[in-house]
Amino acid sequence: MEKLDKTALNAAGPFPDFRQNEGSLVSTLKTLLFFTALMIILPIGLYFASKVYVFEASFGMSNRDSYFYAAIVAVVAVHVVLAMFVYVAWNEGSRQWHEGKQD
């Protein structure tokens, strides 16, 4: 039976070495957390701000109408955040693909 040294066993182990990809994983996690926070804070903040300050105070709409239009603003904000996330994720993936291709 052959004797294998420790380095050969470590190199052929069943678990891949993720330390070299740690920087990109942290970057991806930061991007995901940023857009998660943005997805929660921006639509809710825009809903209440547009309801009170724009539709009721500036346009003089009734309370019932301002709910409707503020909800539309919040839905548009959600779609904008999603589009920004897809754009950033697409560019990050293509950048990593080009960097890996050049190596």
C-alpha positions as CSV (number, residue, x, y, z in Angstrom):
1,M,0.0,0.0,0.0
2,E,1.3,3.4,-0.9
3,K,2.0,6.0,1.7
4,L,0.6,9.4,0.9
5,D,2.1,12.5,2.5
6,K,-0.2,15.1,4.1
7,T,0.2,17.7,1.3
8,A,-1.1,15.3,-1.3
9,L,-4.1,14.4,0.9
10,N,-4.9,18.1,1.6
11,A,-4.7,18.9,-2.1
12,A,-7.0,16.1,-3.1
13,G,-9.4,16.6,-0.2
14,P,-13.2,16.7,-0.7
15,F,-13.5,20.3,0.5
16,P,-12.5,23.1,-1.9
17,D,-10.4,25.9,-0.6
18,F,-12.6,29.0,-0.3
19,R,-10.0,31.2,1.2
20,Q,-9.0,32.5,-2.2
21,N,-12.6,33.5,-3.0
22,E,-13.1,35.1,0.5
23,G,-12.8,38.7,-0.8
24,S,-15.4,38.2,-3.5
25,L,-17.8,36.4,-1.0
26,V,-17.5,39.3,1.4
27,S,-18.1,41.8,-1.4
28,T,-21.1,39.9,-2.5
29,L,-22.5,39.7,1.0
30,K,-22.0,43.5,1.5
31,T,-23.8,44.2,-1.7
32,L,-26.7,41.9,-0.8
33,L,-27.0,43.4,2.7
34,F,-26.9,47.0,1.3
35,F,-29.7,46.3,-1.2
36,T,-31.7,44.4,1.5
37,A,-31.6,47.5,3.7
38,L,-32.4,49.7,0.8
39,M,-35.4,47.5,-0.1
40,I,-36.8,47.9,3.4
41,I,-36.0,51.5,4.1
42,L,-36.6,53.3,0.8
43,P,-40.1,52.2,-0.1
44,I,-41.4,52.7,3.5
45,G,-39.7,56.0,3.9
46,L,-41.0,57.2,0.5
47,Y,-44.5,56.0,1.2
48,F,-44.9,58.1,4.4
49,A,-42.9,61.1,3.2
50,S,-44.8,61.3,-0.1
51,K,-48.1,60.8,1.6
52,V,-47.7,63.5,4.2
53,Y,-45.5,66.1,2.5
54,V,-46.2,65.7,-1.2
55,F,-49.8,64.5,-1.7
56,E,-51.5,65.9,1.4
57,A,-49.5,69.1,2.1
58,S,-48.5,70.2,-1.4
59,F,-51.3,68.9,-3.6
60,G,-54.0,69.1,-0.9
61,M,-55.4,65.6,-1.6
62,S,-57.7,63.8,0.8
63,N,-56.3,61.2,3.2
64,R,-57.9,58.4,1.2
65,D,-56.4,59.6,-2.2
66,S,-53.0,60.1,-0.7
67,Y,-52.8,56.5,0.5
68,F,-53.3,55.3,-3.1
69,Y,-50.7,57.6,-4.7
70,A,-48.2,57.0,-1.9
71,A,-48.5,53.3,-2.5
72,I,-47.8,53.8,-6.2
73,V,-44.6,55.7,-5.2
74,A,-43.6,52.9,-2.9
75,V,-44.1,50.2,-5.6
76,V,-42.1,52.2,-8.1
77,A,-39.3,52.5,-5.5
78,V,-39.3,48.7,-5.0
79,H,-38.9,48.2,-8.8
80,V,-36.1,50.8,-9.0
81,V,-34.2,49.1,-6.1
82,L,-34.6,45.7,-7.8
83,A,-33.4,47.1,-11.1
84,M,-30.4,48.6,-9.4
85,F,-29.6,45.3,-7.7
86,V,-29.8,43.3,-11.0
87,Y,-27.6,45.9,-12.7
88,V,-25.0,45.8,-9.9
89,A,-25.1,41.9,-9.7
90,W,-24.8,41.6,-13.5
91,N,-21.8,43.9,-13.6
92,E,-20.1,42.3,-10.6
93,G,-20.5,38.8,-12.2
94,S,-19.2,39.9,-15.5
95,R,-16.2,41.7,-13.9
96,Q,-15.3,38.6,-11.9
97,W,-15.7,36.4,-15.0
98,H,-13.3,38.7,-17.0
99,E,-10.8,38.8,-14.1
100,G,-10.9,35.0,-13.9
101,K,-10.6,34.7,-17.7
102,Q,-7.4,36.7,-17.7
103,D,-5.6,34.6,-15.1
